[in-house]
């Protein structure tokens, strides 16, 4: 290997990488649609046009949006296609609708063939030109990791420079993680060898799956197509039979990002991994080698992470709060089956001293709205459910003489609508809880029929950006009835309902053929006021600072999301517990704390910094600068006071000025609840 003279220059990639067998790459001419794909596409369009809630039709306008989205699905980082390729696809801009409805999906394959050709050219360029590249890490230049808004490269020279910076960035990250030049070479060589191998495994069904999901998601982000293979995976997820770490993953450029932590799983129990963390390496057992997974297909990353119950997996990850400039961390997890009981509601009592009075705050954390459907169908009166469990917990807290109650719905992605209704019924007299409107404009009002009220004391409901669906139904109803105070972040904004349609009902496949399934949005939720929970979600009565931009996280981040709207209010009887004056007083107290509360001010500052870090997508390719950025990011992370899960807090049974709690959101909720208690007593 050639010796290096410049500090920070490396010769990466083993020479052996140059002998990879590119001839083994699948000939793009072999990518042809099967006849059944055209039938499936034609049938799906007919179902969507007639039954989707939005009532939009697959026309020229939708065709144009689908073309852009399909290109982005193939090359979202704008690292393969040239501007001339994009221009050549213009002939399909207003014809995809006509062709698809004629059972013709050829454009998807023609565009994909161009992508595969460009991909092979890129891999060839890496082997023949970058194999002997010496990177000078003293040069002051940057790499844009999010190229979604960047222009398409005009020629190969521009694209070459994009890849030079990309690989230089990867090399610098490895160097700063302590890798020696030969180790870096090996990692990068294997990374692109795996990328090429994964692409060789891509088949005609995969192309159709991407194309059909581009079409379905143009109607709304929750409408999707499941290929026969994907349908089986979906059924596994619905039965919670997966064994792994309990996290939903998604692709974020070259990274695998945690999109959601599943309640009750190993990741959730660790309290360390968070949504937005990027997984960059996976190792098996306590001694296995850490396998670099940057640039991997998400399916392949999932295969590494999943495994038998009781086995150990180690993850290397970049914490979301420090972004791409932060240092990597490692965590060891033991795989488990995610069981219903792991997602059950839990309670805790938080002591708080209000003046001379000792208060007890009951906190019930609800990870999801669950019910044991099988036991319910069998007529078991003791079937497990959210409302049943919470009822027991409230009675236990009442026996402990709590002064008020906090319902924690943070990161609760929803679940059973019936359970959201029954849970609401524990706090209100009988009455409507949610309105449901279908694609035929028929409105049904779902009600709580039980006139009894289990808990009548002061109530706070905590939400964050990842409280969705059924969580929004409950929080919205509590707010509309003036029954309690919603505290935290605006919720996700998912106000739609889906159903799964087996395409075999409409298509009779011949022997050897299979058809998939369609998940379609057919209903929409509305609050008792008539306001939809779609898009806007539930706005808290007392809004706390959030690191998440509403335009980038949640329903509003999806261009095809159905819009917010409203229908006629239904008749319901508000309680006198919370009124405008109550909320004005609580918000004034919060603003006063902003001016004087040191802990709250630190939380606000940390939140703003996290928000800024998550928006930062450019990284320095200068080693000295990058080191400083990493050290600064790590320092800020160590001193952060962002909210954590219940159970990771330090509580102080002292007066307000010195009240300590690591979970900043819960701390504010306790303070707000204490004011509600005082107002009620007064």
Secondary structure, DSSP 4 states (H G I P E B T S, - for coil): -----STT--B-S-GGGGG--GGGSPPGGG----HHHHHHHHHHHHHHHHH-TT-----HHHHHHHHHHHHHHH-TTSSS-BHHHHHHGGGGTTTHHHHHHTT--HHHHHHHHHHHHHHHHHHHHHHHHSTT-B--TTS--EEES--TTSPPBSSHHHHHHHHHHHHHHHHHHHHHTT--HHHHHHHHHHHHHHHHHHHHT--HHHHHHHHHHHHHHHH-TT-EEE-HHHHHHHHHHHTT--EES-EEEEEETTEEEEEEEPTTSHHHHHS---TT-EEEEEEETTTSPPEE-TT--HHHHHHHH---TT-EEEEEEE-TTTGGGSPEEEEEEE-EE--GGGG--EEEEEEEEETTEEEEEEEEE---B-B-HHHHHTT-TT--BHHHHHHHHHHHHHHTT-SEEEEE-TT---B-HHHHHHHHTTTS-SEEEEEEEETT--EEEEEE-----S--SEEEEEE-TT--THHHHHHHHHHHTT-SEEEES------EEEEEEEGGGT--PPTT----EEEEEEEEEE-TTSBB-TTT----SEEPP-SS-TTTSSGGG-TTPPPP-B-PPPP----SSS-HHHHHHHHHHHHHHHHH-HHHHHHHHHHHHHHHHHH--EEE--HHHHHHHHHHHHHHHHT------TTS-----S-GGG---S-HHHHHHHHHHHHHHHHHH-
